């Protein structure tokens, strides 16, 4: 998988902002992305050193639109912990 296809978007929530203080950054990633691919993508795109990658699969929730109902898509979340002294400038000022 190409590096640009691995990271879908950064996740910016109250919880992810608290994790940033500890050097952990949260991303939505491609469902088929592996931990080594995520590590390589973050290190290449943001020029930082990654210490640990934790991933989790999020099941799509059931949603209704009037009479009809359906499920949102399943997706994958990755929490990337950087080595001490590293930070991602994308998040600074958010």
Secondary structure, DSSP 8 states (H G I E B T S, - for coil): --HHHHEEEE---HHHHHHHHTTEEEEEE-TT--HHHHHHHHHHHH---EEEEEEEEE---EEEETTEEEE---EEEEEEEE-TT---TTTTT-
